[in-house]
Amino acid sequence: MLGRSILASSTTADNRMFIYEVAGLRQNDQTDQNTCAIRSSSTERIQVPFSRMNEVMQRISRLGGTIVAIHSAATPD
């Protein structure tokens, strides 16, 4: 079926990576469950695949962070 082959095929969009620059991550009830503390420095960079961008944005928001910038990561040749 045409629909299945389109969904099963891998596109270049699936392979793209982005880097989020995040400010304001802080320790809270949710992050207290982690084994290590979160830095409270100015910014942190997080590499994210295209397919998980929305999920990671929501997680950053729940943790009290603010996305300062989003950059496309260079793809390896």
Backbone torsions as a table, in degrees:
resi	resn	phi	psi	omega
1	MET	NA	145.0	-176.9
2	LEU	-64.3	-43.4	-178.1
3	GLY	-60.2	-40.4	-179.5
4	ARG	-68.3	-40.1	-178.6
5	SER	-67.8	-33.8	178.0
6	ILE	-68.9	-43.5	-179.5
7	LEU	-69.5	-32.9	-177.0
8	ALA	-80.8	-20.7	-176.9
9	SER	-75.6	148.0	178.8
10	SER	-95.3	132.6	178.8
11	THR	-112.1	170.5	177.9
12	THR	-67.3	-24.4	177.5
13	ALA	-64.3	-33.7	179.5
14	ASP	-67.4	-27.2	-175.2
15	ASN	-92.3	-7.1	-177.4
16	ARG	-70.4	144.0	177.9
17	MET	-121.6	145.9	178.9
18	PHE	-129.1	153.4	178.1
19	ILE	-115.9	121.4	175.9
20	TYR	-94.2	130.6	168.9
21	GLU	-97.8	119.0	-171.8
22	VAL	-119.4	134.8	176.1
23	ALA	-118.3	151.2	171.0
24	GLY	83.5	16.4	175.1
25	LEU	-67.4	136.7	-177.9
26	ARG	-141.9	163.4	178.6
27	GLN	-74.7	132.1	176.6
28	ASN	-144.8	-172.1	-177.4
29	ASP	-57.9	-39.7	-178.9
30	GLN	-69.9	-41.0	-177.8
31	THR	-80.8	-14.3	175.4
32	ASP	-63.3	-21.0	180.0
33	GLN	-77.6	-14.3	177.8
34	ASN	-73.0	158.6	179.3
35	THR	-81.7	-15.8	179.6
36	CYS	-126.8	154.0	-179.7
37	ALA	-78.8	156.5	176.8
38	ILE	-91.8	136.5	176.9
39	ARG	-64.4	148.2	175.0
40	SER	-111.8	29.4	179.4
41	SER	-75.5	-178.7	-172.2
42	SER	-63.7	-56.7	-179.2
43	THR	-137.5	157.8	176.1
44	GLU	-135.5	146.4	179.1
45	ARG	-107.6	133.5	-179.5
46	ILE	-127.0	124.9	178.2
47	GLN	-89.9	130.2	-172.2
48	VAL	-134.2	133.3	173.4
49	PRO	-72.6	152.4	-178.3
50	PHE	-53.5	-39.3	-175.5
51	SER	-67.9	-16.2	-177.3
52	ARG	-114.5	11.7	-175.3
53	MET	-58.1	-47.9	-177.8
54	ASN	-64.3	-43.5	179.9
55	GLU	-60.6	-43.1	-179.0
56	VAL	-70.7	-36.8	176.1
57	MET	-59.4	-44.0	179.1
58	GLN	-64.3	-39.7	179.8
59	ARG	-65.2	-42.9	178.6
60	ILE	-60.8	-41.9	178.7
61	SER	-62.8	-43.6	178.6
62	ARG	-62.9	-31.5	-179.7
63	LEU	-83.9	0.6	176.6
64	GLY	87.0	13.5	-179.2
65	GLY	-91.0	165.4	176.4
66	THR	-126.9	130.2	177.6
67	ILE	-80.0	116.9	-177.3
68	VAL	-85.5	-39.5	-177.6
69	ALA	-156.6	154.4	174.6
70	ILE	-128.4	126.3	-179.9
71	HIS	-122.0	146.9	173.2
72	SER	-78.4	130.2	178.2
73	ALA	-80.0	145.8	178.5
74	ALA	-67.5	133.4	179.7
75	THR	-88.1	137.5	178.6
76	PRO	-70.2	143.5	179.2
77	ASP	-86.3	NA	NA
